[in-house]
Amino acid sequence: MKREIIITSDGSTTIHIPAWNEQYHSKHGAIQEAYHVFIKHGLEHVNLEKISILEIGFGTGLNCFITYLESKKDIEYVGVEAYPVAEEEIEKLNYVSELKAENNADIFKKIHNVSWEETHQIDGKFTLEKREQFFKDITDSDTFNLIYFDAFGARVQPELWTETIFEKMFTALKKDGVLVTYAAKGSVRRAMESVGFTVERLPGPPGKREMLRATKN
């Protein structure tokens, strides 16, 4: 399937799939979306000194890199991705320059260069495990404090937004764990609630009216 690098509205890049008319990040601003959904309403909402994070859709590594840049806490980060992004695509992404993170350019490279299926120390406070895995095959239980749910949209991959998947997310979270996503469809909210989540509608990132945050009480 053809893929191309495009510039989003805030100047940051993302990967676009023309056949689906779908992007890895919001065309209204990849970096803005990451900060709004996953940092502001996820990472900053979880009031713990040590946080275990599961990212559903590791993709370009943008959410992981921003989490590294913004967190002063101990982070155990697990990124799940069924179809890893190619090295030549990663080299065309402009996140380091757009984030003015040249001092951490080596970290962005390390995030992508470390081997899959192993836990790596990115630095003293940040570990990363990348799993090449389908979301339906996740079997973690009572493991994570926070889930970044950043799968492709329900319009193109509805099977990723079902009760079956959200039940796996609910099981993977510890008590009081939180899941955040850019999505706000009623069917997604109802699927979350049906497996036990308490779901909030929050103001969305640029280009979206709302987003969802789900808590395992």
N, C-alpha and C positions, 0 to 999 in steps of 0.2 A: 504494500500500500504506500502510495507516494506521501512524503512528508516534506515540509519546508519550514525554514526559520523565518518568522515574521517579527516585526516590531509592534509592540502593544502601545496603548495610548500614553503610558507614563515613560516611554522610551526604552523599556526593558524588553528583551526578546522572549519568545516562546516557540514551541513547535506546533505547527498547524497541519492537520490532516484534511486535505481538500475533499476527499470522498465522503467524509463525515461532516464537513464544515464544523470541525471541533478542534479545540486547542488544549494543550497541556495546562495552560493558565489562562486567566481572563484576558480577552483582547482589549478590555478597558484598562488594563494595567496589571502585569504579572506580579511585580514587586508590591504594588499597592494591595492587591488581593491577598498575597501571602501575609503581609503585616496585619491587615485588618482581621482576616478570618482566623489565622493560626497563631499569631503572636498576641494581638490585643485580646481576642476573645477565647484563646486557648491557653497558651503558655503563661500569660500574665494573670489569668484567672485562677490557675492552680497554685495555691499558696503552700508550696512545699519546698524544702531546700534541696531535695533530691527527687528528680522526676524521671519516670520511665515513659518514653513516648513511642507509640506505634504509628508509622505513617503508611496509610493505604494509598499506594500510588507514588512511589519514590521519584519516578520520572527524571526530571532534570536536576534534582538535588537542591532546587531553590529553597524549599521549606527547611530542609536540613541545614543548609548553609546559613540562612537567616537566623535560625534557632541558635546555631553556634555563635553567631555574631552578637545576638541580643541577650543571651542567657548568662547570668552570673552564678547559676546554680550547677549542681552536678547533674548531668544529663546522660541517661542510657537511651540511645536512639536506635530503633529498629525500623528499617524501611523495607516494605514489601513491594516488589515490582515483577510482574509476569514477563514483561518484555523490556529488558534494559535498553536505555538510550545508547546509541552508537557513539564511539569516541569522537568521530569527526563532527557529530552534531554538538556534543558538549563544547568542543573548541570554538564553535560559532556563537555561543551564548555570551551575553555581555554583562552578566550579573556582577562580576567583580568590579568592573568600572562604574556601572550604574549605582552600586551600593557604596562607591568610594572605599572599597575594601582591599585596595592593592596590597596593604600590609598582610592580608590574609589570603592572597592569591594561592599560596602553597596549600592552604587548608582546603580550598575549593577543589584543587587538583587531587589532594589526598582522598577526599570524600569519594571521588569517582574512581581513583586508581586502586584503592584497597580491594582485596579479593572478596568475593561473595561467600556467604554461608559461614563466615567467621566473625568474631567480635574483635574490633580494632580500637586501640587507644588513639583518638584523634589528637587530644592533648590531655593534660592532667585531670580535667573535669568533664570530658566528653568522650563517650564510647559510641561506636557505630557498628551495627550489624546489618548488612544488606542481604535480603533473602530473595532469590529468584523463585517466586511462588505465586500460584493463583490464590486469590482472596478466599475462595471457597475451601481451600485446603488449610487455612489457619486453624490451629488447635490450641492456642495459648489459653490459659485459664488463670484468672486473678493475678495478672502480671503487670498491667500498665495503668498509669495514672491519667494518661492523656492519649487520645487518638486523633490524629489529623486525617480526616476522611476526604481524600483528594482524588477520588476515582473519576474517570470520564463520566460525563453527565448521563442521566437516566434516559435522555432522548436517544442516545446511541448505544448505551449498554445498560438497559433496564435491569438485567440480571444481577448487577452489582448493587442495587438499591432495594433489595427485597428483605422480608422478614428473616429469611435464612441467613443472609449476610449479617444483618444487624444483630441477630442472636449470637453469632460468633463474636461480634464486637462487644456485646454486653458481657459475654463470658470472659473475654480477654481482659476486661477492665477490672481493677480493684474496686472495692466499695468507695463511693464518692468520686469515682473516676468520671472523666468528661470526654465526650466526643464532639468535635467541631467540624463543620462542613460548610462550604459555600452554598450548598443546595437549600431550597426552601419549599419545594413542591409539597402539596398536601399529602400525596401518596407516600412520600418519603417520611414525613413527620408521623403519619399513622403507622407505618411499618416500624419505626423506632419505638413508638409508644406501645405497640402490641407486644413487644418483647420485654417491656419493663422499664424503658427509659422515661425520665421526666424531661420534656422537650420545651425549650424556649425559642421563640422567634426573636431575632436580634436584627438591628439595622445591617443591611448588606454592604459589601464593598462597592466601589464605583461600578455602575452599570447594573446593579442588582438591588432590589428594594429590601430584601430580607435574606437572612442566613439562619442556620439552625445550630443550637448547642444542646446536646443531650447529656443527662447526668444519670449515673447508676447510683441510686440512693440506697 
